[in-house]
């Protein structure tokens, strides 16, 4: 809790929020790093871009490459096609993550500095994880970031959500009566860390996605005790299995990303059969809670990736925003509105897509509204929403960590249509224009601001 407390204080402070390296951790030979991806510059560097806005253009270029019209355009397209063909992961014979191998009786989870971050937590947890599984028939690979709760020296509880691909894979193994192999990697290439935390559509190999961000294939190595592959660059890997015949156990009380403690849940037991690691590994840890800088910047990067994916299915979408205060429960969307009830169509589509499935509060605004300034969005909600007409309630799947839902995994969402309304939407009156300064006056203020003697910076336009 001391490590967690230091990290939270740093994240709450003004200015930059550095990654923190704890070199001498009581009771463990291994150092701990926190807040590793907790700034825009670090997560941008991790994903190989100069800024997070560049992510959207890279994904757009991949999804909607310009159609070549002549020989020169075709030649320009060749390097892009060549790069994509070289990105699938490749398996190698050895890697740094297996410099030290422990099997059988040498396995002991208690020597690792997994944290208890909050006072009412009942167990220590592995938080910044990459949980590898695959489907027993299709062998489609999946990676998720799921916090494992330590039970004893060789077992953890693995609390998957009912909506996770890992849960679907588990049921496939159970139908066949087979043990499910599971590998849990810590650390390594930050692109892998990000990919595990991002809800990409099913059927896409997450290792290919990581290779796309890295700009080169992700190297994998076969596990020593199970039939799975893991990134060679990982710091530590826990190999093991889940027995589908075993009863699930209570997870206990743990802190979750919503900023609250978890509610009662059951989880399967993950039995660790081997531990492989670098010779001198570092244990990366994500401190969950309201002030988690790392989760906030991962969400911001996810937002930039989500934009081109949504624009492909919803061409009217201009921008999307995941406000920091929302813990991914709140989604802002600006659209280029062309016909009545178009905002309702956008809401219905978003609530049916995996990346935005759990948006408990969804706000749709007109294209000129800045979805990255929550005050601007809520101003237009307060001004443009008529509660009897512009509020939509949606029943559907819900996040299992949402303690406000009466039933775990099921819930209600609310949508606000904060766009301008027309007669076709039941608004017979004229819609007034918004009070905005003229560009000429704004330019005048910018050029003469220093003459006024009012100090400070030139205010931004509103």
C-alpha positions in Angstrom: 0.0 0.0 0.0 3.0 2.3 0.4 4.0 1.8 -3.2 0.3 2.4 -4.3 0.1 5.5 -2.1 3.2 7.0 -3.5 2.0 6.4 -7.1 -1.4 7.9 -6.4 0.1 11.1 -4.9 2.4 11.5 -7.8 -0.5 11.0 -10.3 -2.6 13.6 -8.4 0.1 16.2 -8.4 0.3 18.9 -11.1 2.8 18.8 -13.9 4.3 15.7 -15.4 3.7 12.2 -13.9 6.8 10.1 -14.2 7.1 6.4 -14.2 8.2 5.2 -10.7 10.9 2.6 -10.2 11.0 1.0 -6.7 14.4 -0.6 -6.5 14.3 -2.2 -3.1 10.9 -3.7 -2.3 10.4 -5.2 1.2 10.0 -9.0 1.2 11.0 -9.5 -2.5 14.2 -9.6 -4.5 12.4 -8.0 -7.5 11.9 -4.3 -8.2 8.6 -2.8 -9.1 7.7 -0.2 -11.8 4.4 1.8 -11.7 2.7 4.3 -14.0 4.8 3.1 -16.9 2.4 4.3 -19.6 1.1 7.2 -17.5 1.8 10.1 -19.9 1.0 11.0 -23.5 4.7 11.1 -24.4 5.4 7.6 -23.0 2.4 5.9 -24.5 3.0 7.6 -27.8 6.6 6.4 -27.8 5.4 2.9 -26.8 3.1 2.8 -29.9 5.6 4.3 -32.3 3.9 7.6 -32.9 4.8 11.2 -32.3 1.4 11.9 -30.8 -1.8 9.9 -30.1 -3.6 11.8 -32.9 -1.2 10.0 -35.3 -2.8 6.7 -34.3 -6.1 7.6 -36.0 -4.4 8.4 -39.3 -2.3 5.2 -39.2 -5.4 3.1 -38.6 -7.3 5.0 -41.2 -4.6 4.4 -43.8 -4.7 0.7 -43.0 -8.5 0.5 -43.2 -9.0 2.8 -46.1 -5.9 2.9 -48.3 -6.1 5.4 -51.2 -6.9 3.7 -54.4 -3.9 4.1 -56.8 -4.9 5.9 -60.0 -1.6 5.6 -61.8 1.8 3.9 -61.9 3.4 6.3 -59.5 0.5 5.8 -56.9 0.8 2.1 -57.3 4.6 2.2 -56.6 3.9 4.4 -53.5 1.5 1.7 -52.2 4.0 -1.1 -52.5 6.0 -0.3 -49.3 2.8 -0.2 -47.3 1.6 -3.6 -48.6 5.1 -5.0 -48.1 5.2 -3.8 -44.5 1.8 -5.4 -43.7 2.9 -8.7 -45.1 5.8 -8.8 -42.8 3.9 -8.0 -39.6 2.4 -11.4 -38.6 4.1 -12.8 -35.4 6.9 -15.3 -35.8 7.9 -18.1 -33.4 11.6 -18.4 -32.4 13.5 -21.1 -30.5 14.4 -19.0 -27.4 13.9 -15.7 -25.8 14.9 -13.5 -22.9 11.7 -14.4 -21.0 13.1 -17.9 -20.5 16.6 -17.1 -19.2 15.5 -18.6 -15.9 13.0 -21.5 -15.8 11.3 -23.0 -12.7 9.1 -26.1 -12.8 7.1 -28.2 -10.4 8.1 -27.7 -6.8 10.2 -24.6 -7.6 7.1 -22.6 -8.4 6.3 -20.1 -5.7 4.2 -17.0 -6.4 4.8 -15.6 -2.8 8.3 -14.3 -3.7 7.0 -11.8 -6.2 6.0 -8.3 -5.1 2.4 -8.3 -6.2 0.6 -5.5 -4.4 -2.3 -5.0 -2.1 -3.1 -1.5 -3.1 -6.2 -0.7 -0.9 -6.9 -1.4 2.7 -10.0 -3.6 2.3 -8.5 -5.9 -0.4 -8.4 -9.5 0.7 -5.5 -10.7 -1.4 -2.6 -9.4 -3.5 -3.1 -9.1 -7.2 -1.2 -9.3 -10.6 -2.6 -6.2 -12.3 -0.7 -5.2 -15.5 -1.1 -8.6 -17.1 -1.2 -10.1 -20.6 -3.4 -13.2 -20.3 -2.8 -15.5 -23.3 -5.4 -18.2 -24.3 -6.5 -19.8 -27.5 -9.6 -21.5 -28.8 -9.2 -25.3 -28.8 -10.6 -25.8 -32.3 -9.8 -22.6 -34.3 -6.6 -22.0 -32.3 -7.5 -18.3 -32.5 -5.3 -16.4 -30.0 -6.6 -14.0 -27.5 -4.8 -11.6 -25.1 -6.6 -9.8 -22.3 -5.6 -7.7 -19.3 -7.3 -9.4 -16.3 -6.2 -8.8 -12.7 -5.3 -12.2 -11.2 -5.9 -12.6 -7.4 -3.2 -14.6 -5.6 -4.6 -17.6 -3.6 -1.4 -19.4 -2.5 2.0 -20.4 -3.8 0.8 -22.1 -7.0 -2.7 -20.9 -7.7 -4.6 -17.6 -8.6 -8.2 -16.8 -9.2 -8.8 -15.5 -12.7 -11.9 -13.3 -12.7 -12.8 -13.1 -16.4 -15.9 -11.2 -17.4 -18.7 -13.2 -19.0 -18.1 -11.1 -22.2 -14.4 -11.8 -22.4 -13.1 -13.9 -25.3 -11.1 -15.9 -22.6 -14.5 -16.9 -21.0 -15.7 -18.2 -24.4 -12.5 -20.1 -24.9 -12.9 -21.6 -21.4 -16.4 -22.9 -22.2 -15.1 -24.5 -25.4 -12.5 -26.4 -23.4 -15.1 -27.4 -20.9 -17.4 -28.8 -23.6 -14.5 -31.0 -24.7 -13.6 -32.0 -21.2 -10.0 -30.6 -21.6 -7.8 -28.6 -19.4 -7.4 -25.0 -20.7 -3.8 -23.8 -21.1 -3.2 -20.2 -19.9 -0.1 -18.1 -19.9 0.2 -14.8 -18.0 3.0 -12.5 -19.1 4.2 -9.4 -17.3 6.0 -6.5 -18.9 7.9 -6.7 -22.2 7.2 -4.6 -25.2 4.7 -1.8 -24.2 2.8 -2.4 -27.5 1.8 -5.8 -26.0 0.8 -4.3 -22.7 -1.5 -1.8 -24.6 -2.9 -4.4 -26.9 -3.9 -6.6 -24.0 -5.8 -3.7 -22.4 -7.6 -2.7 -25.6 -10.9 -4.3 -26.8 -10.2 -5.2 -30.4 -12.9 -7.0 -32.3 -12.9 -10.8 -32.1 -11.1 -12.6 -34.9 -8.1 -10.2 -35.0 -4.8 -11.7 -33.8 -3.7 -9.3 -31.0 -0.1 -10.3 -31.7 -0.5 -9.0 -35.3 -1.9 -5.7 -33.9 1.1 -5.4 -31.6 3.4 -6.0 -34.6 1.5 -3.2 -36.4 2.2 -0.8 -33.6 5.8 -1.9 -33.3 6.4 -1.7 -37.1 8.0 -5.2 -37.0 6.8 -8.7 -36.2 6.3 -9.7 -32.6 8.6 -12.6 -31.7 7.0 -15.4 -29.7 8.5 -18.4 -28.0 6.8 -21.7 -27.0 6.0 -22.1 -23.3 7.9 -24.8 -21.4 4.9 -26.6 -19.8 1.8 -25.8 -22.0 0.9 -25.5 -25.6 0.9 -21.7 -26.0 3.3 -19.0 -27.2 4.3 -15.8 -25.4 6.4 -12.7 -26.3 10.1 -13.3 -26.0 10.6 -9.8 -24.4 8.3 -10.4 -21.4 9.8 -9.9 -18.0 8.1 -12.8 -16.3 5.7 -15.5 -17.6 3.4 -17.7 -15.4 2.4 -20.9 -17.3 -0.4 -23.1 -16.2 -3.9 -24.3 -16.7 -7.6 -24.1 -15.7 -9.4 -27.3 -14.9 -13.0 -26.9 -16.2 -14.2 -29.7 -13.8 -13.1 -27.6 -10.7 -15.8 -25.4 -9.1 -15.2 -21.7 -9.3 -14.3 -19.8 -6.1 -15.2 -16.4 -4.6 -12.7 -13.8 -5.8 -12.8 -11.7 -2.6 -12.7 -8.0 -2.3 -10.4 -6.2 -4.7 -10.0 -2.7 -6.1 -11.2 -2.2 -9.7 -10.7 0.5 -12.3 -14.1 2.1 -11.5 -12.6 3.5 -8.3 -14.6 1.2 -6.1 -14.1 -2.2 -4.5 -15.3 -5.2 -6.5 -18.6 -6.9 -5.7 -19.1 -10.6 -5.1 -18.0 -12.8 -8.0 -16.8 -16.3 -8.7 -13.7 -17.2 -10.8 -11.9 -20.3 -12.0 -8.6 -21.3 -10.5 -5.4 -20.8 -12.5 -2.8 -23.5 -11.5 0.8 -22.4 -12.2 2.9 -25.2 -13.6 6.0 -23.1 -14.5 7.6 -19.7 -14.1 10.0 -18.4 -16.7 11.7 -15.0 -16.5 14.6 -12.8 -17.4 17.7 -13.1 -15.2 16.9 -9.7 -13.5 13.2 -9.0 -14.1 11.2 -5.9 -13.2 7.6 -6.4 -12.1 5.3 -3.9 -13.8 2.2 -3.0 -11.8 -0.9 -0.9 -12.6 -2.4 0.8 -9.5 -6.2 0.9 -10.2 -8.4 3.7 -9.0 -9.9 7.1 -9.9 -6.5 8.7 -10.3 -4.8 6.0 -12.4 -2.8 8.0 -14.9 -1.9 4.8 -16.7 -5.5 3.7 -17.3 -6.4 7.2 -18.4 -3.8 7.4 -21.1 -4.5 3.8 -22.3 -8.1 4.9 -22.6 -7.0 8.0 -24.6 -5.0 5.8 -27.0 -7.9 3.4 -27.3 -10.1 6.4 -28.1 -7.9 7.4 -31.0 -7.9 3.8 -32.4 -11.7 3.6 -31.9 -12.3 6.7 -34.1 -11.3 5.2 -37.5 -13.0 1.9 -36.7 -16.3 3.7 -35.9 -16.0 6.0 -38.9 -15.7 3.0 -41.2 -19.2 1.8 -40.0 -20.6 5.2 -39.2 -19.3 7.8 -41.8 -21.1 10.6 -39.9 -18.9 10.3 -36.9 -16.4 13.2 -36.6 -14.7 12.5 -33.3 -15.0 10.4 -30.1 -14.0 11.2 -26.6 -13.6 9.1 -23.5 -13.5 11.6 -20.6 -11.1 10.8 -17.8 -13.8 11.0 -15.2 -15.8 8.3 -16.9 -13.7 5.2 -16.4 -14.8 4.1 -19.9 -18.4 4.3 -18.8 -18.9 7.6 -20.6 -18.5 8.1 -24.3 -18.9 11.4 -26.2 -19.5 11.4 -30.0 -19.7 14.3 -32.4 -21.4 13.7 -35.7 -22.1 15.5 -39.0 -25.8 15.5 -38.8 -27.8 15.3 -42.1 -31.3 13.9 -41.2 -33.7 13.6 -38.3 -33.0 11.0 -35.6 -29.5 10.4 -36.9 -28.1 10.6 -33.4 -30.5 7.8 -32.4 -29.1 5.6 -35.2 -25.5 6.3 -34.0 -26.4 5.4 -30.4 -28.1 2.1 -31.4 -25.0 1.1 -33.5 -22.5 2.0 -30.7 -24.4 -0.1 -28.1 -24.1 -3.1 -30.4 -20.3 -2.9 -31.0 -17.7 -4.5 -28.7 -15.5 -1.4 -28.2 -18.4 0.7 -27.0 -20.7 -2.0 -25.6 -20.3 -0.8 -22.0 -20.9 2.9 -22.6 -23.3 3.5 -19.7 -23.7 7.2 -20.6 -23.5 8.1 -24.3 -23.7 11.7 -25.5 -24.1 12.7 -29.2 -23.3 16.3 -30.2 -22.9 18.3 -33.4 -19.6 18.3 -35.3 -18.4 21.7 -34.0 -18.5 20.6 -30.4 -15.1 19.6 -28.9 -15.7 16.1 -27.4 -12.3 16.4 -25.5 -13.6 19.3 -23.4 -16.2 17.8 -21.1 -17.5 21.2 -20.1 -18.3 22.0 -23.7 -20.2 18.7 -24.1 -22.2 19.1 -20.9 -23.0 22.7 -21.9 -24.7 21.4 -25.1 -26.5 18.6 -23.2 -27.9 21.2 -20.8 -28.9 23.6 -23.6 -30.1 21.2 -26.3 -31.6 18.2 -24.6 -35.4 18.2 -23.9 -35.8 15.3 -21.4 -39.1 14.2 -22.7 -37.8 13.8 -26.3 -34.0 13.5 -26.4 -33.2 10.9 -23.8 -33.0 7.2 -24.8 -32.8 4.3 -22.4 -31.1 1.1 -23.6 -31.3 -2.4 -22.0 -28.5 -4.8 -22.8 -25.2 -6.3 -21.6 -23.4 -4.4 -18.9 -19.9 -4.4 -17.4 -19.6 -6.9 -14.6 -17.6 -4.4 -12.5 -20.5 -2.0 -12.6 -21.7 -2.2 -9.0 -24.8 0.0 -9.8 -26.4 -2.7 -11.9 -28.9 -4.9 -10.0 -27.5 -8.0 -11.9 -23.9 -8.4 -12.8 -23.3 -8.3 -16.6 -26.7 -6.8 -17.3 -27.7 -3.2 -17.2 -29.2 -0.1 -18.6 -27.5 2.7 -20.5 -28.7 6.2 -21.2 -28.2 8.2 -24.3 -28.5 12.0 -24.8 -29.1 13.5 -28.2 -27.6 16.9 -27.7 -27.6 17.9 -31.4 -29.7 20.6 -33.0 -33.3 19.5 -33.6 -35.5 20.0 -36.6 -39.2 19.8 -37.3 -38.8 16.1 -38.2 -37.7 15.4 -34.7 -40.7 17.0 -33.1 -39.4 20.5 -32.7 -41.7 22.9 -34.7 -40.0 26.1 -33.5 -36.9 27.6 -35.0 -33.6 26.5 -33.5 -31.6 29.6 -32.3 -28.0 30.2 -33.2 -25.3 29.8 -30.5 -23.6 32.9 -29.1 -20.1 32.9 -30.7 -17.7 35.7 -31.3 -16.8 36.7 -34.8 -13.5 35.6 -36.3 -12.6 39.3 -36.9 -13.0 40.1 -33.3 -11.1 37.1 -32.2 -8.2 38.0 -34.5 -8.2 41.5 -33.1 -8.1 40.3 -29.5 -5.2 37.9 -30.4 -3.2 40.7 -32.0 -3.7 43.3 -29.3 -4.0 41.3 -26.1 -0.7 42.3 -24.7 -1.7 46.0 -25.1 -4.6 45.7 -22.8 -2.4 45.2 -19.7 -4.6 42.3 -18.4 -1.7 39.8 -18.2 -1.9 36.1 -18.8 -2.1 34.2 -22.0 -4.4 34.9 -24.9 -7.7 33.1 -24.1 -8.7 30.4 -26.5 -11.8 30.8 -28.6 -15.0 29.4 -27.3 
